[in-house]
Amino acid sequence: MTEQEILTCVRQAVGFGYGTIVLQSGEDPGITRAWMERVIRHIKAETPLAVTLSLGEREPEELAAWRAAGADRYLLKFETSRRALYERIHPPRAAGRSDRLALLAVLGELGYEVGSGAMVGIPGQSYDDLARDIKLFASLELDMIGVGPYLPHPETPLGEPGRGARLGEDQQAPNTELMTCKVVALTRLVCPRANIPATTALATAGGEAGRDTALQRGANVVMPNLTPTPYRRLYEIYPERAGLDEMPEEFDARLREHLAAISRPVGRGHGDSPRGLSRFSANRRRQSNTP
């Protein structure tokens, strides 16, 4: 998308009354530090929106520059807490060994609200692995936690038949709506102050009911897709992605109906996590006490 196309979507978000915008991509080296800085500054100058970035693993200097430009949050999922399983599903990085946990620490030091998350049902992922994922959520003190089912695209290496060694039925965590909602519920219990989205992947796996069920099991965030329709098919990270052809106006109206039906009022403002607000208040107090 061009900068002007992004700004058109941003203005649409303001018109819908949303409080934040998420700028998301794959691991794309074509997104340069300077270009993203300019986009962030334009959004912050023109709108009251919070800006969340989800741009994969980037250099600390880039993350610092985007934070200085006004970005508020960064989402970087660790996918699984078991290193061997992570390396099995991720291609090696040209820049060296991946260390997402170290980058999450850098993001926190830079003052971002920090988001991470995991996939449920990766071939070779056990129930013990999921328990360790949930414990890691708590120890990282995350502001945002995304949990979604493993949905491989058939045209990627992960979609090849037999890719990944599945465990026995008594050990292998399934990539189902039910198991994902169980992880969401347990995550809410151990991380009561985090924002937890009802993910698009869950809506894809379980239909509209999947999103609603997650909101009734601990999730408190939904993420409407404002990307222009022609571009959505270029970001098909798994097949039959929910809402692929739905216009933003249609989705917004239907979403509000669904939320009303399950008695979940629509919030206003930036949607800052309680943990993030507490940290912000503490920083303000420290600054006011500095001679």
MARMI-112676 format. One line per field, with one value per atom (N, C-alpha, C): z, y, x; residue number from 1. Coordinates in steps of 0.1 Angstrom, whole numbers, padded with zeros to 4 digits, always signed. Layout:
w <- Z, ...
v <- Y, ...
u <- X, ...
n <- NUM, ...
END
This chain:
w <- +0000, +0000, +0000, -0006, -0006, +0007, +0009, +0021, +0021, +0009, +0008, +0010, +0005, +0008, +0022, +0029, +0044, +0051, +0047, +0054, +0051, +0040, +0037, +0047, +0049, +0058, +0072, +0076, +0089, +0092, +0082, +0083, +0084, +0078, +0079, +0093, +0099, +0113, +0122, +0120, +0128, +0127, +0114, +0112, +0118, +0120, +0127, +0142, +0147, +0161, +0167, +0159, +0165, +0172, +0181, +0189, +0185, +0177, +0174, +0160, +0153, +0140, +0141, +0134, +0134, +0120, +0119, +0107, +0107, +0098, +0099, +0085, +0086, +0074, +0077, +0067, +0069, +0072, +0071, +0073, +0059, +0058, +0045, +0045, +0039, +0039, +0031, +0023, +0015, +0023, +0035, +0044, +0051, +0047, +0052, +0065, +0072, +0085, +0082, +0072, +0069, +0064, +0056, +0050, +0062, +0071, +0082, +0091, +0094, +0102, +0097, +0084, +0078, +0079, +0077, +0078, +0093, +0102, +0116, +0120, +0116, +0119, +0113, +0101, +0094, +0102, +0106, +0113, +0126, +0134, +0147, +0145, +0134, +0132, +0128, +0121, +0115, +0124, +0133, +0140, +0155, +0163, +0177, +0180, +0169, +0170, +0177, +0185, +0188, +0176, +0175, +0164, +0169, +0164, +0168, +0155, +0157, +0146, +0148, +0137, +0137, +0124, +0124, +0112, +0113, +0123, +0124, +0131, +0129, +0136, +0129, +0136, +0130, +0139, +0134, +0142, +0153, +0164, +0175, +0171, +0162, +0158, +0150, +0143, +0136, +0146, +0155, +0166, +0174, +0177, +0184, +0176, +0163, +0154, +0153, +0152, +0150, +0163, +0175, +0187, +0189, +0185, +0185, +0176, +0165, +0156, +0161, +0171, +0177, +0179, +0174, +0175, +0190, +0193, +0207, +0211, +0202, +0206, +0195, +0199, +0189, +0192, +0182, +0184, +0177, +0185, +0179, +0186, +0180, +0186, +0187, +0198, +0199, +0193, +0191, +0184, +0192, +0198, +0207, +0216, +0229, +0238, +0237, +0229, +0228, +0216, +0218, +0208, +0196, +0199, +0188, +0179, +0184, +0176, +0168, +0175, +0167, +0155, +0157, +0146, +0135, +0138, +0129, +0119, +0124, +0116, +0110, +0114, +0109, +0100, +0088, +0081, +0088, +0085, +0092, +0087, +0095, +0092, +0086, +0075, +0069, +0079, +0087, +0097, +0109, +0110, +0121, +0129, +0140, +0148, +0153, +0152, +0157, +0172, +0179, +0193, +0196, +0195, +0197, +0211, +0221, +0235, +0238, +0232, +0234, +0228, +0216, +0210, +0218, +0224, +0233, +0244, +0250, +0260, +0255, +0243, +0237, +0236, +0231, +0229, +0242, +0253, +0266, +0270, +0268, +0272, +0264, +0252, +0244, +0247, +0256, +0260, +0252, +0244, +0237, +0247, +0244, +0249, +0241, +0248, +0241, +0240, +0228, +0225, +0220, +0224, +0218, +0218, +0215, +0214, +0209, +0208, +0204, +0195, +0188, +0180, +0187, +0184, +0191, +0181, +0183, +0175, +0164, +0166, +0157, +0158, +0146, +0146, +0155, +0165, +0174, +0187, +0188, +0200, +0210, +0222, +0232, +0241, +0250, +0260, +0270, +0273, +0281, +0275, +0262, +0255, +0256, +0255, +0257, +0271, +0281, +0294, +0296, +0290, +0291, +0284, +0273, +0266, +0275, +0282, +0291, +0303, +0308, +0319, +0314, +0301, +0296, +0294, +0289, +0289, +0302, +0313, +0326, +0330, +0327, +0331, +0323, +0311, +0302, +0306, +0313, +0317, +0305, +0296, +0283, +0284, +0275, +0274, +0265, +0255, +0245, +0243, +0242, +0240, +0229, +0218, +0207, +0207, +0207, +0206, +0195, +0186, +0174, +0170, +0163, +0159, +0148, +0147, +0136, +0123, +0113, +0101, +0089, +0085, +0074, +0061, +0053, +0039, +0030, +0021, +0014, +0004, +0001, -0009, -0002, +0011, +0019, +0023, +0028, +0033, +0044, +0053, +0064, +0060, +0047, +0042, +0035, +0033, +0026, +0034, +0028, +0035, +0043, +0055, +0064, +0070, +0067, +0073, +0088, +0096, +0110, +0116, +0126, +0132, +0143, +0140, +0150, +0161, +0173, +0184, +0185, +0194, +0196, +0200, +0198, +0201, +0215, +0224, +0238, +0242, +0233, +0235, +0226, +0214, +0204, +0207, +0208, +0210, +0197, +0196, +0184, +0181, +0168, +0163, +0162, +0171, +0171, +0177, +0174, +0181, +0196, +0200, +0214, +0222, +0216, +0223, +0224, +0213, +0213, +0223, +0225, +0235, +0249, +0251, +0264, +0267, +0257, +0260, +0263, +0255, +0258, +0272, +0277, +0290, +0301, +0299, +0309, +0309, +0297, +0296, +0304, +0302, +0310, +0325, +0329, +0344, +0349, +0341, +0346, +0342, +0332, +0328, +0328, +0340, +0340, +0335, +0334, +0330, +0315, +0308, +0294, +0284, +0273, +0262, +0254, +0252, +0244, +0233, +0220, +0209, +0206, +0201, +0195, +0180, +0177, +0164, +0152, +0141, +0128, +0125, +0129, +0127, +0134, +0146, +0153, +0146, +0141, +0133, +0121, +0115, +0103, +0107, +0118, +0122, +0127, +0134, +0140, +0135, +0125, +0120, +0130, +0127, +0135, +0150, +0152, +0166, +0173, +0166, +0172, +0178, +0171, +0177, +0189, +0188, +0199, +0211, +0209, +0220, +0227, +0219, +0225, +0234, +0229, +0237, +0250, +0250, +0262, +0271, +0266, +0274, +0278, +0277, +0282, +0272, +0259, +0250, +0252, +0249, +0251, +0239, +0228, +0217, +0204, +0194, +0181, +0171, +0160, +0150, +0136, +0134, +0121, +0110, +0098, +0087, +0078, +0078, +0069, +0056, +0054, +0042, +0030, +0019, +0007, +0002, -0003, -0008, -0017, -0027, -0036, -0029, -0019, -0011, -0002, +0002, +0012, +0007, -0006, -0012, -0014, -0013, -0014, +0000, +0010, +0024, +0029, +0021, +0025, +0032, +0045, +0053, +0056, +0054, +0055, +0047, +0042, +0032, +0039, +0030, +0034, +0046, +0046, +0058, +0060, +0072, +0075, +0070, +0064, +0061, +0049, +0040, +0030, +0020, +0017, +0007, +0013, +0026, +0033, +0033, +0030, +0030, +0045, +0048, +0062, +0068, +0060, +0066, +0070, +0061, +0064, +0077, +0078, +0089, +0102, +0102, +0114, +0119, +0110, +0114, +0119, +0113, +0118, +0131, +0132, +0145, +0156, +0154, +0165, +0169, +0159, +0162, +0171, +0167, +0174, +0189, +0190, +0204, +0212, +0206, +0214, +0218, +0209, +0212, +0224, +0226, +0237, +0248, +0248, +0259, +0261, +0251, +0252, +0246, +0254, +0249, +0242, +0232, +0225, +0233, +0236, +0243, +0235, +0241, +0234, +0239, +0231, +0235, +0228, +0233, +0227, +0229, +0240, +0243, +0250, +0257, +0264, +0274, +0276, +0286, +0300, +0310, +0324, +0328, +0324, +0328, +0321, +0309, +0302, +0308, +0312, +0319, +0332, +0340, +0352, +0350, +0340, +0337, +0333, +0325, +0321, +0332, +0341, +0353, +0362, +0364, +0372, +0366, +0352, +0345, +0347, +0346, +0348, +0362, +0372, +0386, +0388, +0382, +0383, +0376, +0365, +0358, +0366, +0372, +0380, +0393, +0397, +0409, +0406, +0393, +0389, +0390, +0398, +0399, +0386
v <- -0012, +0000, +0012, +0023, +0036, +0043, +0053, +0061, +0068, +0072, +0079, +0069, +0057, +0046, +0043, +0042, +0040, +0051, +0063, +0075, +0075, +0070, +0069, +0059, +0048, +0038, +0044, +0051, +0057, +0067, +0075, +0085, +0077, +0066, +0058, +0052, +0048, +0043, +0054, +0066, +0078, +0079, +0078, +0080, +0069, +0057, +0046, +0048, +0057, +0058, +0049, +0043, +0034, +0043, +0037, +0044, +0041, +0031, +0027, +0021, +0022, +0016, +0007, -0005, -0015, -0015, -0012, -0013, -0026, -0036, -0049, -0054, -0061, -0067, -0080, -0087, -0098, -0092, -0101, -0097, -0091, -0078, -0071, -0061, -0064, -0054, -0042, -0042, -0031, -0019, -0023, -0012, -0006, +0006, +0012, +0020, +0022, +0030, +0044, +0051, +0065, +0065, +0056, +0056, +0054, +0044, +0041, +0053, +0059, +0071, +0081, +0084, +0094, +0090, +0078, +0074, +0076, +0071, +0073, +0087, +0096, +0110, +0116, +0112, +0118, +0113, +0101, +0096, +0103, +0105, +0112, +0126, +0133, +0147, +0149, +0140, +0142, +0136, +0127, +0119, +0118, +0114, +0111, +0097, +0089, +0074, +0070, +0059, +0052, +0044, +0042, +0035, +0022, +0011, -0002, -0007, -0012, -0017, -0032, -0040, -0054, -0057, -0055, -0055, -0066, -0075, -0086, -0081, -0089, -0086, -0075, -0064, -0053, -0049, -0041, -0037, -0028, -0028, -0019, -0004, -0001, +0014, +0017, +0008, +0011, +0012, +0003, +0003, +0016, +0021, +0033, +0045, +0045, +0056, +0057, +0045, +0045, +0049, +0045, +0049, +0065, +0070, +0085, +0092, +0085, +0092, +0092, +0084, +0084, +0070, +0060, +0046, +0043, +0037, +0035, +0020, +0011, -0003, -0011, -0023, -0032, -0046, -0053, -0067, -0076, -0085, -0095, -0108, -0117, -0130, -0139, -0146, -0156, -0169, -0171, -0183, -0195, -0199, -0210, -0208, -0212, -0211, -0221, -0232, -0242, -0239, -0237, -0232, -0242, -0254, -0264, -0264, -0262, -0262, -0249, -0238, -0225, -0226, -0232, -0232, -0242, -0252, -0261, -0254, -0244, -0238, -0225, -0219, -0207, -0208, -0202, -0203, -0195, -0198, -0191, -0177, -0168, -0153, -0151, -0143, -0139, -0131, -0123, -0114, -0122, -0135, -0142, -0149, -0155, -0163, -0154, -0159, -0151, -0152, -0140, -0140, -0130, -0135, -0126, -0122, -0130, -0126, -0115, -0114, -0103, -0090, -0092, -0080, -0075, -0084, -0080, -0071, -0075, -0067, -0053, -0053, -0040, -0031, -0037, -0029, -0023, -0031, -0025, -0014, -0016, -0005, +0008, +0006, +0018, +0025, +0019, +0025, +0021, +0011, +0006, -0001, -0001, -0012, -0024, -0035, -0047, -0058, -0063, -0074, -0086, -0098, -0110, -0121, -0133, -0143, -0156, -0166, -0180, -0186, -0196, -0204, -0217, -0221, -0233, -0244, -0256, -0268, -0269, -0264, -0266, -0281, -0287, -0301, -0303, -0312, -0314, -0306, -0298, -0290, -0298, -0299, -0307, -0298, -0304, -0296, -0290, -0296, -0290, -0278, -0278, -0267, -0255, -0257, -0247, -0241, -0250, -0245, -0236, -0240, -0231, -0218, -0218, -0206, -0196, -0202, -0193, -0188, -0196, -0192, -0181, -0182, -0172, -0158, -0159, -0147, -0139, -0146, -0140, -0134, -0142, -0137, -0125, -0124, -0112, -0100, -0101, -0089, -0081, -0088, -0083, -0074, -0064, -0055, -0061, -0068, -0075, -0089, -0098, -0112, -0118, -0122, -0128, -0143, -0150, -0164, -0169, -0176, -0181, -0195, -0202, -0216, -0216, -0227, -0229, -0232, -0223, -0225, -0223, -0234, -0233, -0230, -0223, -0220, -0232, -0237, -0249, -0246, -0233, -0230, -0225, -0229, -0226, -0239, -0239, -0252, -0258, -0249, -0254, -0261, -0258, -0265, -0278, -0282, -0294, -0306, -0316, -0328, -0335, -0338, -0344, -0335, -0322, -0312, -0312, -0314, -0313, -0326, -0330, -0343, -0342, -0347, -0346, -0356, -0353, -0362, -0372, -0381, -0390, -0382, -0388, -0382, -0377, -0384, -0380, -0369, -0365, -0354, -0342, -0344, -0334, -0324, -0311, -0300, -0298, -0299, -0296, -0282, -0279, -0265, -0261, -0265, -0263, -0250, -0246, -0234, -0237, -0249, -0252, -0251, -0257, -0256, -0242, -0234, -0220, -0212, -0214, -0207, -0211, -0223, -0228, -0220, -0218, -0211, -0196, -0191, -0177, -0175, -0185, -0184, -0185, -0194, -0196, -0184, -0178, -0166, -0155, -0153, -0143, -0145, -0157, -0159, -0155, -0158, -0155, -0141, -0135, -0121, -0113, -0110, -0103, -0088, -0082, -0068, -0066, -0077, -0076, -0075, -0069, -0069, -0082, -0089, -0102, -0101, -0101, -0101, -0114, -0113, -0125, -0124, -0133, -0131, -0135, -0130, -0133, -0148, -0153, -0168, -0176, -0172, -0179, -0178, -0167, -0165, -0173, -0175, -0184, -0198, -0203, -0217, -0220, -0211, -0214, -0206, -0198, -0189, -0178, -0170, -0159, -0163, -0175, -0180, -0181, -0184, -0185, -0172, -0160, -0147, -0144, -0147, -0144, -0153, -0166, -0174, -0169, -0165, -0160, -0148, -0139, -0127, -0131, -0142, -0147, -0156, -0158, -0167, -0159, -0146, -0139, -0128, -0129, -0119, -0106, -0095, -0082, -0072, -0077, -0069, -0075, -0068, -0072, -0063, -0068, -0061, -0060, -0050, -0049, -0047, -0052, -0051, -0039, -0029, -0017, -0018, -0028, -0029, -0030, -0022, -0022, -0037, -0041, -0055, -0060, -0053, -0058, -0063, -0055, -0059, -0071, -0073, -0084, -0097, -0100, -0113, -0114, -0103, -0103, -0106, -0106, -0109, -0121, -0131, -0143, -0153, -0151, -0158, -0172, -0174, -0188, -0188, -0199, -0200, -0196, -0191, -0187, -0178, -0169, -0159, -0152, -0152, -0146, -0131, -0127, -0113, -0108, -0118, -0114, -0104, -0106, -0098, -0088, -0087, -0079, -0064, -0055, -0041, -0036, -0027, -0022, -0018, -0011, -0006, -0018, -0028, -0040, -0047, -0049, -0055, -0048, -0035, -0026, -0028, -0027, -0028, -0042, -0052, -0066, -0068, -0063, -0065, -0059, -0047, -0040, -0048, -0054, -0062, -0074, -0080, -0092, -0088, -0077, -0073, -0070, -0064, -0061, -0074, -0084, -0096, -0104, -0102, -0109, -0099, -0088, -0078, -0073, -0070, -0065, -0051, -0040, -0026, -0023, -0014, -0010, +0001, -0001, +0009, +0021, +0031, +0043, +0046, +0055, +0058, +0049, +0050, +0043, +0028, +0024, +0010, +0006, +0015, +0012, +0001, -0008, -0019, -0012, -0018, -0013, -0013, -0023, -0024, -0012, -0009, +0002, +0016, +0017, +0030, +0031, +0020, +0021, +0025, +0020, +0023, +0038, +0042, +0056, +0066, +0063, +0071, +0071, +0060, +0059, +0067, +0067, +0075, +0090, +0094, +0108, +0112, +0104, +0107, +0109, +0100, +0101, +0114, +0117, +0129, +0142, +0142, +0154, +0155, +0144, +0145, +0147, +0148, +0150, +0165, +0169, +0183, +0189
u <- +0008, +0000, +0009, +0004, +0011, +0008, +0016, +0013, -0001, -0005, -0018, -0029, -0028, -0038, -0039, -0027, -0028, -0035, -0032, -0038, -0053, -0058, -0072, -0079, -0072, -0077, -0077, -0067, -0066, -0078, -0081, -0092, -0105, -0106, -0118, -0119, -0108, -0108, -0113, -0109, -0114, -0129, -0134, -0148, -0156, -0151, -0158, -0157, -0149, -0148, -0138, -0129, -0118, -0108, -0101, -0091, -0076, -0074, -0061, -0061, -0049, -0047, -0035, -0036, -0025, -0019, -0006, +0001, +0009, +0005, +0010, +0016, +0027, +0032, +0040, +0044, +0053, +0067, +0077, +0091, +0095, +0093, +0094, +0105, +0117, +0128, +0125, +0115, +0111, +0105, +0101, +0096, +0108, +0111, +0124, +0121, +0131, +0130, +0124, +0129, +0125, +0111, +0107, +0093, +0083, +0086, +0077, +0076, +0088, +0088, +0078, +0079, +0070, +0056, +0052, +0038, +0033, +0041, +0037, +0035, +0044, +0043, +0031, +0028, +0015, +0003, +0002, -0009, -0011, +0000, +0000, -0004, +0001, -0002, -0017, -0023, -0036, -0047, -0044, -0055, -0051, -0061, -0058, -0055, -0053, -0052, -0039, -0040, -0027, -0023, -0010, -0004, +0003, -0002, +0004, +0011, +0024, +0032, +0033, +0032, +0035, +0043, +0056, +0064, +0075, +0073, +0083, +0096, +0106, +0119, +0127, +0129, +0136, +0148, +0157, +0168, +0164, +0171, +0168, +0168, +0176, +0177, +0164, +0159, +0146, +0134, +0134, +0124, +0124, +0136, +0138, +0133, +0136, +0132, +0117, +0111, +0096, +0089, +0095, +0090, +0091, +0102, +0104, +0094, +0091, +0081, +0067, +0064, +0051, +0044, +0050, +0044, +0042, +0031, +0027, +0029, +0027, +0027, +0034, +0039, +0045, +0041, +0037, +0033, +0043, +0049, +0059, +0056, +0050, +0046, +0059, +0061, +0072, +0067, +0054, +0048, +0048, +0060, +0061, +0073, +0071, +0082, +0093, +0090, +0100, +0109, +0122, +0131, +0132, +0133, +0135, +0122, +0111, +0098, +0098, +0102, +0102, +0111, +0123, +0133, +0128, +0119, +0114, +0104, +0096, +0086, +0090, +0102, +0106, +0119, +0119, +0132, +0143, +0155, +0166, +0167, +0171, +0172, +0185, +0186, +0198, +0207, +0200, +0207, +0213, +0210, +0215, +0204, +0207, +0198, +0187, +0175, +0163, +0163, +0160, +0158, +0147, +0135, +0123, +0121, +0125, +0124, +0133, +0145, +0154, +0148, +0142, +0136, +0124, +0116, +0105, +0111, +0122, +0128, +0132, +0138, +0142, +0130, +0119, +0106, +0101, +0102, +0098, +0107, +0120, +0129, +0127, +0123, +0120, +0107, +0099, +0086, +0074, +0075, +0063, +0054, +0041, +0033, +0036, +0039, +0045, +0035, +0033, +0024, +0032, +0028, +0033, +0022, +0026, +0016, +0021, +0012, +0016, +0005, +0009, +0000, -0004, -0016, -0021, -0022, -0016, -0018, -0007, +0004, +0016, +0019, +0021, +0025, +0038, +0037, +0048, +0047, +0036, +0034, +0025, +0030, +0023, +0015, +0007, +0000, +0009, +0020, +0030, +0036, +0038, +0043, +0034, +0021, +0011, +0011, +0013, +0013, +0025, +0037, +0049, +0047, +0039, +0036, +0028, +0018, +0010, +0018, +0027, +0036, +0045, +0050, +0058, +0051, +0038, +0030, +0031, +0029, +0028, +0042, +0052, +0066, +0070, +0066, +0070, +0062, +0051, +0043, +0039, +0032, +0028, +0016, +0015, +0004, -0007, -0003, -0012, -0007, -0017, -0014, -0023, -0017, -0025, -0024, -0035, -0035, -0044, -0038, -0046, -0043, -0051, -0048, -0038, -0031, -0021, -0029, -0028, -0035, -0024, -0018, -0008, -0014, -0007, -0011, -0006, -0014, -0009, +0002, +0004, +0015, +0028, +0029, +0041, +0047, +0060, +0066, +0058, +0052, +0044, +0031, +0027, +0015, +0017, +0030, +0033, +0028, +0023, +0018, +0030, +0026, +0036, +0046, +0045, +0054, +0053, +0063, +0062, +0058, +0065, +0062, +0051, +0039, +0028, +0031, +0027, +0028, +0016, +0017, +0005, -0007, -0018, -0031, -0033, -0026, -0027, -0018, -0009, +0001, -0001, -0005, -0005, -0016, -0013, -0023, -0030, -0044, -0051, -0052, -0053, -0054, -0069, -0077, -0092, -0096, -0108, -0115, -0115, -0119, -0121, -0107, -0097, -0084, -0079, -0081, -0076, -0084, -0097, -0104, -0100, -0096, -0091, -0079, -0070, -0057, -0060, -0070, -0074, -0079, -0088, -0093, -0083, -0073, -0063, -0053, -0051, -0043, -0049, -0062, -0069, -0068, -0068, -0066, -0053, -0042, -0029, -0024, -0031, -0027, -0040, -0045, -0058, -0058, -0046, -0045, -0041, -0040, -0035, -0047, -0045, -0055, -0053, -0064, -0064, -0074, -0069, -0078, -0085, -0097, -0104, -0099, -0089, -0082, -0090, -0085, -0091, -0089, -0077, -0074, -0085, -0089, -0099, -0113, -0116, -0128, -0128, -0116, -0115, -0117, -0111, -0112, -0126, -0133, -0145, -0157, -0155, -0166, -0169, -0179, -0183, -0184, -0189, -0191, -0177, -0167, -0153, -0149, -0152, -0148, -0157, -0170, -0179, -0175, -0172, -0169, -0156, -0146, -0134, -0137, -0146, -0149, -0156, -0162, -0169, -0160, -0148, -0139, -0126, -0126, -0114, -0109, -0112, -0107, -0115, -0109, -0116, -0113, -0107, -0104, -0108, -0113, -0115, -0107, -0103, -0095, -0101, -0110, -0116, -0105, -0108, -0098, -0102, -0094, -0097, -0088, -0081, -0072, -0081, -0078, -0086, -0087, -0098, -0100, -0090, -0085, -0075, -0062, -0059, -0046, -0048, -0060, -0062, -0058, -0060, -0056, -0041, -0034, -0020, -0013, -0022, -0017, -0025, -0026, -0034, -0025, -0023, -0014, -0019, -0032, -0038, -0050, -0055, -0066, -0079, -0088, -0102, -0102, -0094, -0093, -0106, -0111, -0124, -0124, -0136, -0138, -0130, -0125, -0116, -0122, -0135, -0142, -0152, -0152, -0162, -0158, -0167, -0164, -0163, -0155, -0153, -0166, -0175, -0187, -0196, -0197, -0205, -0199, -0186, -0181, -0183, -0182, -0184, -0198, -0208, -0222, -0225, -0220, -0222, -0215, -0203, -0196, -0203, -0208, -0215, -0228, -0235, -0246, -0242, -0231, -0227, -0223, -0216, -0212, -0224, -0234, -0246, -0253, -0253, -0260, -0254, -0241, -0234, -0231, -0238, -0237, -0223, -0216, -0202, -0202, -0202, -0203, -0189, -0190, -0179, -0171, -0159, -0151, -0147, -0142, -0138, -0123, -0117, -0103, -0093, -0080, -0069, -0069, -0076, -0076, -0063, -0057, -0044, -0047, -0037, -0038, -0037, -0044, -0042, -0028, -0020, -0006, +0001, -0002, +0005, +0001, -0012, -0016, -0009, -0007, +0000, +0014, +0021, +0035, +0036, +0026, +0026, +0025, +0016, +0014, +0026, +0033, +0045, +0056, +0057, +0067, +0065, +0052, +0048, +0052, +0049, +0052, +0067, +0075, +0090, +0095, +0089, +0093, +0090, +0078, +0074, +0082, +0088, +0097, +0111, +0115, +0129, +0132, +0143, +0146, +0150
n <- 1, 1, 1, 2, 2, 2, 3, 3, 3, 4, 4, 4, 5, 5, 5, 6, 6, 6, 7, 7, 7, 8, 8, 8, 9, 9, 9, 10, 10, 10, 11, 11, 11, 12, 12, 12, 13, 13, 13, 14, 14, 14, 15, 15, 15, 16, 16, 16, 17, 17, 17, 18, 18, 18, 19, 19, 19, 20, 20, 20, 21, 21, 21, 22, 22, 22, 23, 23, 23, 24, 24, 24, 25, 25, 25, 26, 26, 26, 27, 27, 27, 28, 28, 28, 29, 29, 29, 30, 30, 30, 31, 31, 31, 32, 32, 32, 33, 33, 33, 34, 34, 34, 35, 35, 35, 36, 36, 36, 37, 37, 37, 38, 38, 38, 39, 39, 39, 40, 40, 40, 41, 41, 41, 42, 42, 42, 43, 43, 43, 44, 44, 44, 45, 45, 45, 46, 46, 46, 47, 47, 47, 48, 48, 48, 49, 49, 49, 50, 50, 50, 51, 51, 51, 52, 52, 52, 53, 53, 53, 54, 54, 54, 55, 55, 55, 56, 56, 56, 57, 57, 57, 58, 58, 58, 59, 59, 59, 60, 60, 60, 61, 61, 61, 62, 62, 62, 63, 63, 63, 64, 64, 64, 65, 65, 65, 66, 66, 66, 67, 67, 67, 68, 68, 68, 69, 69, 69, 70, 70, 70, 71, 71, 71, 72, 72, 72, 73, 73, 73, 74, 74, 74, 75, 75, 75, 76, 76, 76, 77, 77, 77, 78, 78, 78, 79, 79, 79, 80, 80, 80, 81, 81, 81, 82, 82, 82, 83, 83, 83, 84, 84, 84, 85, 85, 85, 86, 86, 86, 87, 87, 87, 88, 88, 88, 89, 89, 89, 90, 90, 90, 91, 91, 91, 92, 92, 92, 93, 93, 93, 94, 94, 94, 95, 95, 95, 96, 96, 96, 97, 97, 97, 98, 98, 98, 99, 99, 99, 100, 100, 100, 101, 101, 101, 102, 102, 102, 103, 103, 103, 104, 104, 104, 105, 105, 105, 106, 106, 106, 107, 107, 107, 108, 108, 108, 109, 109, 109, 110, 110, 110, 111, 111, 111, 112, 112, 112, 113, 113, 113, 114, 114, 114, 115, 115, 115, 116, 116, 116, 117, 117, 117, 118, 118, 118, 119, 119, 119, 120, 120, 120, 121, 121, 121, 122, 122, 122, 123, 123, 123, 124, 124, 124, 125, 125, 125, 126, 126, 126, 127, 127, 127, 128, 128, 128, 129, 129, 129, 130, 130, 130, 131, 131, 131, 132, 132, 132, 133, 133, 133, 134, 134, 134, 135, 135, 135, 136, 136, 136, 137, 137, 137, 138, 138, 138, 139, 139, 139, 140, 140, 140, 141, 141, 141, 142, 142, 142, 143, 143, 143, 144, 144, 144, 145, 145, 145, 146, 146, 146, 147, 147, 147, 148, 148, 148, 149, 149, 149, 150, 150, 150, 151, 151, 151, 152, 152, 152, 153, 153, 153, 154, 154, 154, 155, 155, 155, 156, 156, 156, 157, 157, 157, 158, 158, 158, 159, 159, 159, 160, 160, 160, 161, 161, 161, 162, 162, 162, 163, 163, 163, 164, 164, 164, 165, 165, 165, 166, 166, 166, 167, 167, 167, 168, 168, 168, 169, 169, 169, 170, 170, 170, 171, 171, 171, 172, 172, 172, 173, 173, 173, 174, 174, 174, 175, 175, 175, 176, 176, 176, 177, 177, 177, 178, 178, 178, 179, 179, 179, 180, 180, 180, 181, 181, 181, 182, 182, 182, 183, 183, 183, 184, 184, 184, 185, 185, 185, 186, 186, 186, 187, 187, 187, 188, 188, 188, 189, 189, 189, 190, 190, 190, 191, 191, 191, 192, 192, 192, 193, 193, 193, 194, 194, 194, 195, 195, 195, 196, 196, 196, 197, 197, 197, 198, 198, 198, 199, 199, 199, 200, 200, 200, 201, 201, 201, 202, 202, 202, 203, 203, 203, 204, 204, 204, 205, 205, 205, 206, 206, 206, 207, 207, 207, 208, 208, 208, 209, 209, 209, 210, 210, 210, 211, 211, 211, 212, 212, 212, 213, 213, 213, 214, 214, 214, 215, 215, 215, 216, 216, 216, 217, 217, 217, 218, 218, 218, 219, 219, 219, 220, 220, 220, 221, 221, 221, 222, 222, 222, 223, 223, 223, 224, 224, 224, 225, 225, 225, 226, 226, 226, 227, 227, 227, 228, 228, 228, 229, 229, 229, 230, 230, 230, 231, 231, 231, 232, 232, 232, 233, 233, 233, 234, 234, 234, 235, 235, 235, 236, 236, 236, 237, 237, 237, 238, 238, 238, 239, 239, 239, 240, 240, 240, 241, 241, 241, 242, 242, 242, 243, 243, 243, 244, 244, 244, 245, 245, 245, 246, 246, 246, 247, 247, 247, 248, 248, 248, 249, 249, 249, 250, 250, 250, 251, 251, 251, 252, 252, 252, 253, 253, 253, 254, 254, 254, 255, 255, 255, 256, 256, 256, 257, 257, 257, 258, 258, 258, 259, 259, 259, 260, 260, 260, 261, 261, 261, 262, 262, 262, 263, 263, 263, 264, 264, 264, 265, 265, 265, 266, 266, 266, 267, 267, 267, 268, 268, 268, 269, 269, 269, 270, 270, 270, 271, 271, 271, 272, 272, 272, 273, 273, 273, 274, 274, 274, 275, 275, 275, 276, 276, 276, 277, 277, 277, 278, 278, 278, 279, 279, 279, 280, 280, 280, 281, 281, 281, 282, 282, 282, 283, 283, 283, 284, 284, 284, 285, 285, 285, 286, 286, 286, 287, 287, 287, 288, 288, 288, 289, 289, 289, 290, 290, 290, 291, 291, 291
END
